[in-house]
Amino acid sequence: MDSLLLERPNQTSSGYEKPLDINLDFLAGSYKSKTLLANLEVIDEDIIANLDKVLEIKPDLYEAWYNRSIALVNLGSLEEAIANLDKALAIKPDLYEAWFNQGIILGCLEQPEEALASYDKALEIRPNKYQAWFNRGITLYDLGCLEDAILKTVKDWTFM
């Protein structure tokens, strides 16, 4: 089992200053790792630095690439976040959360056609996720496809 010493900021509310020994799979593999690190008062730059250390050891951990993308979004680095999601999806192409988040980010980057394709991939994986259907409908509306936004999205969603 690989582990990594994570460095805390100089002082936390609990007063500890020593590094933490954390299991790599737990850090990178848990979608709650950001919450864990937030509770340790680690900021997004620190999360990225620590995930970079994980990825040096295990570059095929899709969870690390996914969690890194979340931290990058929080820092406003949307293009880099997309690149990280692409790396996660190259390893695990059926990762619904990555496709869904990619759609959101591409929408923010004013790339609605690409966002729509991401939502379609997300819905291939999990067709019952109303959030993806909703965002897909909004994206169709943004593209001026009003009839598709209303009729096709509602028709496809109501069978569930």
C-alpha positions as a printed Julia matrix, in Angstrom:
160×3 Matrix{Float64}:
   0.0    0.0     0.0
   1.57   3.28   -1.12
   1.42   6.29    1.14
   2.5    9.86    0.92
   3.44  12.46    3.47
   1.25  15.48    2.97
   2.39  18.79    4.25
  -0.03  20.88    6.24
   0.07  24.63    6.28
   2.3   25.96    9.05
  -0.42  26.1    11.67
  -3.93  24.66   11.84
  -6.71  25.32   14.28
  -5.71  22.15   16.1
  -2.13  23.38   16.48
  -0.48  20.45   14.66
   2.45  21.17   12.42
   3.73  17.69   11.51
   3.15  16.07    8.1
   0.38  13.53    7.7
   0.91  10.04    6.34
  -2.07   9.41    4.07
  -2.78   6.38    1.92
  -2.52   7.32   -1.78
  -5.54   5.31   -2.83
  -7.62   6.94   -0.11
  -6.46  10.42   -1.09
  -6.86  10.03   -4.83
  -9.6    7.43   -4.84
 -12.12   9.14   -2.65
 -14.39  11.8    -4.07
 -14.41  13.08   -0.51
 -10.65  13.71   -0.49
 -11.26  17.4    -1.15
 -13.5   17.5     1.91
 -10.87  15.67    3.96
  -8.19  18.14    2.91
 -10.5   21.11    3.42
 -11.06  19.97    6.98
  -7.28  20.01    7.42
  -7.29  23.63    6.22
  -5.52  22.78    2.97
  -6.31  25.17    0.12
  -6.81  24.26   -3.54
  -3.18  24.99   -4.46
  -2.1   22.55   -1.75
  -4.6   19.97   -2.97
  -3.16  20.25   -6.48
   0.41  19.99   -5.17
  -0.46  16.9    -3.16
  -2.35  15.29   -6.04
   0.67  16.01   -8.25
   2.75  13.96   -5.8
   0.2   11.16   -6.0
   0.22  11.28   -9.8
   4.02  11.07   -9.9
   3.7    7.71   -8.18
   0.44   6.51   -9.76
  -0.28   8.43  -12.98
  -3.17   6.11  -13.85
  -5.39   7.1   -10.92
  -8.36   8.62  -12.68
  -9.7    9.79   -9.32
  -6.65  11.98   -8.79
  -7.09  13.61  -12.21
 -10.79  14.12  -11.48
 -10.19  15.66   -8.04
  -7.4   17.81   -9.47
  -9.9   19.17  -12.02
 -12.25  20.21   -9.21
  -9.48  22.14   -7.47
  -8.53  23.78  -10.78
 -12.13  24.91  -11.33
 -12.1   26.45   -7.86
  -8.98  28.37   -8.89
 -10.57  29.5   -12.16
  -8.3   27.41  -14.42
 -11.09  26.03  -16.57
  -9.03  24.99  -19.59
  -6.59  23.09  -17.38
  -9.53  21.5   -15.57
 -10.83  20.22  -18.92
  -7.39  18.76  -19.69
  -7.43  16.95  -16.34
 -10.92  15.6   -16.99
  -9.7   14.37  -20.38
  -6.92  12.47  -18.6
  -9.4   10.96  -16.14
 -11.69   9.95  -19.01
  -8.82   8.42  -20.98
  -8.33   6.08  -18.01
 -12.02   5.57  -17.12
 -14.28   6.52  -20.05
 -17.47   5.66  -18.17
 -16.96   8.21  -15.4
 -20.32  10.0   -15.39
 -19.17  12.77  -13.04
 -16.3   13.72  -15.35
 -18.54  13.95  -18.43
 -21.14  15.95  -16.49
 -18.58  18.38  -15.07
 -16.93  18.7   -18.46
 -20.3   19.79  -19.86
 -20.64  22.46  -17.18
 -17.11  23.76  -17.72
 -17.48  23.8   -21.52
 -20.7   25.75  -21.08
 -18.81  28.29  -18.96
 -16.19  28.48  -21.71
 -19.0   29.25  -24.19
 -18.54  26.0   -26.11
 -22.15  24.78  -26.16
 -21.73  22.15  -28.9
 -18.93  20.48  -26.95
 -20.94  20.83  -23.72
 -23.9   19.11  -25.38
 -21.67  16.23  -26.49
 -20.4   15.85  -22.91
 -23.95  15.75  -21.51
 -24.87  13.16  -24.14
 -21.93  10.97  -23.02
 -22.95  11.43  -19.38
 -26.51  10.36  -20.22
 -25.28   7.28  -22.1
 -23.71   6.21  -18.81
 -26.52   7.27  -16.45
 -29.73   7.99  -18.37
 -31.75   8.67  -15.22
 -29.74  11.69  -14.02
 -32.14  14.61  -14.19
 -29.28  17.11  -13.67
 -27.7   16.08  -16.97
 -31.08  16.23  -18.74
 -31.71  19.69  -17.3
 -28.29  21.01  -18.32
 -28.66  19.41  -21.75
 -31.98  21.23  -22.22
 -30.45  24.55  -21.17
 -27.58  23.98  -23.6
 -30.0   23.22  -26.44
 -31.88  26.4   -25.56
 -28.6   28.36  -25.64
 -27.94  26.92  -29.1
 -31.34  28.19  -30.27
 -32.8   24.69  -30.55
 -35.96  25.6   -28.66
 -38.09  22.73  -29.93
 -35.39  20.18  -29.11
 -34.78  21.81  -25.74
 -38.41  21.37  -24.78
 -39.77  18.4   -26.7
 -36.84  16.03  -27.05
 -35.47  16.57  -23.54
 -38.89  16.2   -21.91
 -39.79  13.2   -24.1
 -36.5   11.42  -23.38
 -36.62  12.22  -19.69
 -40.24  11.28  -19.03
 -39.8    7.61  -19.94
 -37.77   7.15  -16.76
